[in-house]
Amino acid sequence: MPDDSATTREFLNKLSEATEAELEERLNDVTERLFRLRVRMASSQLDDPMRIHKYRKAIARIKTEQRRRELARLRA
């Protein structure tokens, strides 16, 4: 996982407990890290190419949590 979470479930629990501002901050951080990984991959300095996949998944999970909260607000 892009942060210190050991499992996907732990990462999802952290996302559900995070505030809107924390989610936005995490999204920006993970997006920036993904950009750096892509640059390193282009220059052949990346040891584990699967890390890019993990970061893309993390971005999708963060955006999904943001959307879930947005829909919950609209229904309330």
trRosetta pair geometry for C-beta under 8 A, 3 or more apart (Angstrom, degrees):
i j d omega theta_ij theta_ji phi_ij phi_ji
1 4 7.7 -25 85 68 111 10
1 5 4.2 -25 74 68 160 100
1 6 7.5 -34 15 3 123 4
1 7 7.6 26 -31 90 130 8
1 8 7.0 167 -78 -89 115 49
1 10 7.7 -124 -12 78 164 100
1 11 4.7 -163 -134 -74 146 134
1 54 6.7 -144 -104 178 28 119
1 58 6.6 116 -156 -88 73 123
2 29 7.8 142 147 114 128 99
2 30 5.0 43 154 -116 169 102
2 33 6.3 140 -151 77 116 154
2 54 6.6 167 -51 130 78 100
2 55 5.5 90 -80 -107 120 74
2 58 4.6 -20 -2 -56 125 177
3 11 6.9 142 46 -118 104 95
3 14 7.3 -108 73 99 147 164
3 26 7.5 -46 -52 -137 131 110
5 8 7.7 90 133 -95 129 17
5 10 4.3 172 -157 102 100 107
5 11 3.9 150 101 -69 170 78
5 14 6.2 -124 -77 1 125 138
6 10 5.6 57 46 24 72 155
7 10 4.6 101 56 5 80 101
7 11 7.0 -139 99 -4 46 87
8 11 5.5 -55 -151 36 35 114
8 12 6.3 34 152 -19 68 105
9 12 5.7 -54 -148 37 31 110
9 13 6.4 34 152 -20 64 104
10 13 5.7 -52 -149 34 31 113
10 14 6.6 33 152 -19 63 103
11 14 5.8 -54 -153 34 31 111
11 15 6.6 32 150 -20 64 105
11 58 7.1 -91 179 -119 144 94
11 61 7.0 49 127 119 116 160
12 15 5.5 -51 -149 34 35 114
12 16 6.4 32 155 -18 67 104
12 61 6.6 -103 -94 -171 81 130
12 65 7.9 176 -147 -73 70 123
13 16 5.9 -54 -146 36 32 108
13 17 6.4 22 156 -11 64 111
14 17 5.9 -65 -148 43 30 106
14 18 6.3 42 152 -39 65 105
15 18 5.6 -48 -147 17 32 118
15 23 6.8 71 -154 -107 80 97
15 26 7.6 -132 -107 81 84 165
15 61 6.4 -133 -55 141 168 103
15 62 6.3 -142 -128 -104 127 61
15 65 4.7 -136 156 -65 120 165
16 65 6.6 -134 -79 -135 57 124
18 22 3.9 -130 -171 95 104 126
18 23 5.2 134 112 -57 125 76
18 26 6.9 -20 -165 -12 168 138
18 65 7.9 61 55 138 110 149
19 22 4.7 97 50 7 74 103
19 23 7.1 -133 95 -6 40 86
20 23 5.7 -54 -151 33 31 112
20 24 6.5 30 152 -17 65 106
20 66 7.6 89 -136 -123 77 87
20 69 7.1 -163 -91 123 93 158
21 24 5.7 -54 -149 37 33 111
21 25 6.3 34 151 -20 65 107
22 25 5.5 -53 -145 38 33 113
22 26 6.2 35 154 -20 66 104
23 26 5.7 -54 -148 37 30 111
23 27 6.3 33 153 -22 64 106
23 62 5.9 156 -166 -165 88 95
23 65 6.3 -143 -129 99 135 119
23 66 5.6 158 145 -75 143 96
24 27 5.6 -51 -148 34 31 114
24 28 6.5 30 154 -17 63 105
24 66 7.9 90 -70 -100 69 132
25 28 5.9 -55 -150 37 30 109
25 29 6.3 30 153 -19 64 109
26 29 5.6 -58 -146 39 31 112
26 30 6.1 24 160 -15 68 108
26 62 5.7 -161 103 -118 112 138
27 30 6.1 -57 -142 40 26 104
27 31 6.1 27 157 -20 62 111
27 59 6.6 87 -142 -134 77 74
27 62 4.8 178 -83 132 89 146
27 63 7.1 95 -117 -62 127 73
27 66 7.6 2 -57 -38 143 140
28 31 5.8 -57 -145 37 27 112
28 32 6.3 28 156 -19 63 107
29 32 5.9 -57 -150 36 28 110
29 33 6.4 26 153 -17 64 107
30 33 5.6 -53 -146 38 34 113
30 34 6.3 39 153 -23 65 103
30 55 5.8 174 -176 -158 93 88
30 58 5.1 -135 -151 109 150 122
30 59 5.5 -170 115 -73 127 80
30 62 6.8 166 33 -11 147 149
31 34 5.7 -51 -149 33 31 114
31 35 6.7 35 150 -21 62 102
31 59 6.3 88 -76 -107 77 124
32 35 5.7 -50 -154 31 33 114
32 36 6.7 32 150 -17 64 103
33 36 5.6 -53 -150 36 35 111
33 37 6.4 38 151 -21 67 104
33 55 6.1 -145 100 -128 104 138
34 37 5.6 -52 -148 35 33 113
34 38 6.4 34 153 -20 65 103
34 52 6.7 93 -145 -140 83 69
34 55 4.3 173 -87 135 96 138
34 56 6.7 105 -126 -65 138 63
34 59 6.9 -21 -35 -42 151 132
35 38 5.8 -56 -152 34 31 111
35 39 6.6 31 151 -19 64 103
36 39 5.7 -52 -151 34 34 112
36 40 6.4 33 152 -17 66 106
37 40 5.6 -56 -148 39 33 111
37 41 6.2 36 152 -23 66 105
37 46 6.4 73 -167 -111 75 129
37 51 5.9 -142 -138 106 143 111
37 52 5.3 -180 128 -86 134 81
37 55 6.4 164 19 8 153 156
38 41 5.5 -50 -145 34 33 114
38 42 6.4 36 154 -22 64 103
38 52 6.7 91 -74 -118 73 122
39 42 5.8 -53 -152 33 31 112
39 43 6.6 11 155 -2 64 108
40 43 6.0 -67 -147 48 31 98
40 45 4.5 -91 -165 74 85 98
40 46 4.6 113 119 -64 102 88
41 44 7.5 33 -176 -79 34 29
41 45 7.7 -102 -68 51 22 62
41 46 4.3 -11 -85 -3 67 145
41 49 6.5 86 -119 -115 120 87
41 52 6.7 2 -49 -57 149 136
46 49 5.9 89 120 -81 126 63
46 51 7.3 -141 -168 44 113 120
46 52 7.8 15 -170 -38 156 107
48 51 4.9 88 98 -24 100 103
49 52 6.0 -30 -178 13 60 112
49 53 7.8 60 134 -11 68 98
50 53 5.1 -44 -163 32 57 118
50 54 6.5 61 142 -22 75 99
51 54 5.4 -51 -150 35 39 114
51 55 6.4 37 153 -18 68 104
52 55 5.9 -57 -150 37 31 109
52 56 6.4 32 153 -19 65 106
53 56 5.8 -55 -149 35 30 111
53 57 6.4 30 153 -18 64 106
54 57 5.7 -55 -150 37 31 112
54 58 6.4 34 151 -22 64 105
55 58 5.4 -49 -146 33 35 114
55 59 6.6 39 153 -20 64 100
56 59 5.8 -50 -152 32 33 112
56 60 6.6 33 150 -17 64 105
57 60 5.6 -55 -151 37 34 112
57 61 6.3 35 152 -20 67 105
58 61 5.6 -53 -147 36 32 112
58 62 6.4 33 154 -20 65 104
59 62 5.8 -54 -149 35 31 110
59 63 6.3 26 155 -14 65 108
60 63 5.8 -58 -146 41 30 109
60 64 6.2 35 153 -24 65 107
61 64 5.5 -51 -146 33 31 115
61 65 6.6 32 155 -18 63 103
62 65 5.9 -55 -153 35 31 110
62 66 6.5 31 150 -18 64 105
63 66 5.5 -51 -148 36 35 113
63 67 6.3 35 154 -18 66 106
64 67 5.7 -56 -147 38 30 110
64 68 6.3 36 152 -24 65 105
65 68 5.6 -49 -145 32 32 115
65 69 6.6 30 156 -16 63 104
66 69 5.9 -58 -154 38 30 109
66 70 6.4 33 150 -22 65 106
67 70 5.4 -51 -146 34 35 114
67 71 6.4 33 156 -16 67 104
68 71 6.0 -56 -150 38 29 108
68 72 6.4 31 151 -22 63 107
69 72 5.5 -52 -146 35 34 114
69 73 6.5 37 154 -21 65 101
70 73 5.8 -53 -154 32 31 111
70 74 6.6 28 150 -18 64 106
71 74 5.6 -54 -148 36 35 112
71 75 6.4 32 155 -18 67 107
72 75 5.9 -57 -148 37 30 109
72 76 6.5 35 154 -29 63 106
73 76 5.8 -55 -150 26 31 114
